[in-house]
Amino acid sequence: MSKKEKKVSFEEALKRLEEIVETMESGEVDLDRMVESFEEGQNLVKLCTDKLNEVEAKIEKIIKNAPEGAVVEDFEIER
C-alpha cells in the first residue's frame, strides 16, 4: 500500500466487497470493469484474511498468557 492510499479497516473492506459482489451479480457491468472489480475484490479478500489472522494470533496470545493458564482450542467457523 502506498503512502497516498488510505489504510482500509476490516469493516470498510468487507462493505466494499459486498458492494463489488452486488455490482458483479447485477450483470450491468462490462467485462473490463468486471475484471477490475474482481482484482479489487481479491486485494480486499487478502486484506481481510490478513487482518483476521492477525486478530486470531492476538487472541491466542492473550489466552495463553491468561492467569488461569487457559488452553487455546481450535475452532471452526459455521457456514
CNS distance restraints for C-alpha pairs under 8 A (distance, minus, plus):
assign (resid   1 and name CA) (resid   5 and name CA) 6.24 0.50 0.50
assign (resid   1 and name CA) (resid   7 and name CA) 7.95 0.50 0.50
assign (resid   8 and name CA) (resid  12 and name CA) 6.10 0.50 0.50
assign (resid   8 and name CA) (resid  13 and name CA) 6.28 0.50 0.50
assign (resid   9 and name CA) (resid  13 and name CA) 6.16 0.50 0.50
assign (resid  10 and name CA) (resid  14 and name CA) 6.11 0.50 0.50
assign (resid  10 and name CA) (resid  47 and name CA) 7.51 0.50 0.50
assign (resid  10 and name CA) (resid  48 and name CA) 5.75 0.50 0.50
assign (resid  10 and name CA) (resid  51 and name CA) 6.91 0.50 0.50
assign (resid  11 and name CA) (resid  15 and name CA) 6.14 0.50 0.50
assign (resid  12 and name CA) (resid  16 and name CA) 6.13 0.50 0.50
assign (resid  13 and name CA) (resid  17 and name CA) 6.11 0.50 0.50
assign (resid  13 and name CA) (resid  44 and name CA) 5.74 0.50 0.50
assign (resid  13 and name CA) (resid  45 and name CA) 7.94 0.50 0.50
assign (resid  13 and name CA) (resid  47 and name CA) 7.57 0.50 0.50
assign (resid  13 and name CA) (resid  48 and name CA) 6.91 0.50 0.50
assign (resid  14 and name CA) (resid  18 and name CA) 6.30 0.50 0.50
assign (resid  14 and name CA) (resid  44 and name CA) 7.53 0.50 0.50
assign (resid  14 and name CA) (resid  48 and name CA) 7.29 0.50 0.50
assign (resid  15 and name CA) (resid  19 and name CA) 6.36 0.50 0.50
assign (resid  16 and name CA) (resid  20 and name CA) 6.18 0.50 0.50
assign (resid  17 and name CA) (resid  21 and name CA) 6.20 0.50 0.50
assign (resid  17 and name CA) (resid  41 and name CA) 5.88 0.50 0.50
assign (resid  17 and name CA) (resid  44 and name CA) 6.84 0.50 0.50
assign (resid  17 and name CA) (resid  45 and name CA) 7.78 0.50 0.50
assign (resid  18 and name CA) (resid  22 and name CA) 6.17 0.50 0.50
assign (resid  19 and name CA) (resid  23 and name CA) 6.15 0.50 0.50
assign (resid  20 and name CA) (resid  24 and name CA) 6.06 0.50 0.50
assign (resid  20 and name CA) (resid  37 and name CA) 6.34 0.50 0.50
assign (resid  20 and name CA) (resid  38 and name CA) 7.92 0.50 0.50
assign (resid  20 and name CA) (resid  41 and name CA) 6.94 0.50 0.50
assign (resid  21 and name CA) (resid  25 and name CA) 5.96 0.50 0.50
assign (resid  22 and name CA) (resid  26 and name CA) 6.20 0.50 0.50
assign (resid  23 and name CA) (resid  27 and name CA) 7.21 0.50 0.50
assign (resid  23 and name CA) (resid  28 and name CA) 7.26 0.50 0.50
assign (resid  23 and name CA) (resid  29 and name CA) 7.32 0.50 0.50
assign (resid  24 and name CA) (resid  28 and name CA) 7.35 0.50 0.50
assign (resid  24 and name CA) (resid  29 and name CA) 6.74 0.50 0.50
assign (resid  24 and name CA) (resid  34 and name CA) 6.47 0.50 0.50
assign (resid  24 and name CA) (resid  37 and name CA) 7.77 0.50 0.50
assign (resid  29 and name CA) (resid  33 and name CA) 6.13 0.50 0.50
assign (resid  29 and name CA) (resid  34 and name CA) 6.21 0.50 0.50
assign (resid  30 and name CA) (resid  34 and name CA) 6.14 0.50 0.50
assign (resid  31 and name CA) (resid  35 and name CA) 6.23 0.50 0.50
assign (resid  32 and name CA) (resid  36 and name CA) 6.35 0.50 0.50
assign (resid  33 and name CA) (resid  37 and name CA) 6.04 0.50 0.50
assign (resid  34 and name CA) (resid  38 and name CA) 6.05 0.50 0.50
assign (resid  35 and name CA) (resid  39 and name CA) 6.20 0.50 0.50
assign (resid  36 and name CA) (resid  40 and name CA) 6.22 0.50 0.50
assign (resid  37 and name CA) (resid  41 and name CA) 5.99 0.50 0.50
assign (resid  38 and name CA) (resid  42 and name CA) 6.16 0.50 0.50
assign (resid  39 and name CA) (resid  43 and name CA) 6.41 0.50 0.50
assign (resid  40 and name CA) (resid  44 and name CA) 6.27 0.50 0.50
assign (resid  41 and name CA) (resid  45 and name CA) 6.06 0.50 0.50
assign (resid  42 and name CA) (resid  46 and name CA) 6.30 0.50 0.50
assign (resid  43 and name CA) (resid  47 and name CA) 6.27 0.50 0.50
assign (resid  44 and name CA) (resid  48 and name CA) 6.15 0.50 0.50
assign (resid  45 and name CA) (resid  49 and name CA) 6.04 0.50 0.50
assign (resid  46 and name CA) (resid  50 and name CA) 6.00 0.50 0.50
assign (resid  47 and name CA) (resid  51 and name CA) 6.19 0.50 0.50
assign (resid  48 and name CA) (resid  52 and name CA) 6.11 0.50 0.50
assign (resid  49 and name CA) (resid  53 and name CA) 6.13 0.50 0.50
assign (resid  50 and name CA) (resid  54 and name CA) 6.16 0.50 0.50
assign (resid  51 and name CA) (resid  55 and name CA) 6.19 0.50 0.50
assign (resid  52 and name CA) (resid  56 and name CA) 6.06 0.50 0.50
assign (resid  53 and name CA) (resid  57 and name CA) 6.20 0.50 0.50
assign (resid  54 and name CA) (resid  58 and name CA) 6.35 0.50 0.50
assign (resid  55 and name CA) (resid  59 and name CA) 6.20 0.50 0.50
assign (resid  56 and name CA) (resid  60 and name CA) 6.17 0.50 0.50
assign (resid  57 and name CA) (resid  61 and name CA) 6.19 0.50 0.50
assign (resid  58 and name CA) (resid  62 and name CA) 6.22 0.50 0.50
assign (resid  59 and name CA) (resid  63 and name CA) 6.15 0.50 0.50
assign (resid  60 and name CA) (resid  64 and name CA) 6.04 0.50 0.50
assign (resid  60 and name CA) (resid  72 and name CA) 6.28 0.50 0.50
assign (resid  61 and name CA) (resid  65 and name CA) 6.13 0.50 0.50
assign (resid  62 and name CA) (resid  66 and name CA) 6.14 0.50 0.50
assign (resid  63 and name CA) (resid  69 and name CA) 7.63 0.50 0.50
assign (resid  63 and name CA) (resid  70 and name CA) 5.77 0.50 0.50
assign (resid  63 and name CA) (resid  71 and name CA) 6.93 0.50 0.50
assign (resid  63 and name CA) (resid  72 and name CA) 6.52 0.50 0.50
assign (resid  64 and name CA) (resid  69 and name CA) 6.31 0.50 0.50
assign (resid  64 and name CA) (resid  70 and name CA) 5.89 0.50 0.50
assign (resid  64 and name CA) (resid  71 and name CA) 6.37 0.50 0.50
assign (resid  64 and name CA) (resid  72 and name CA) 6.74 0.50 0.50
assign (resid  65 and name CA) (resid  69 and name CA) 6.67 0.50 0.50
assign (resid  65 and name CA) (resid  70 and name CA) 7.70 0.50 0.50
assign (resid  66 and name CA) (resid  70 and name CA) 6.04 0.50 0.50
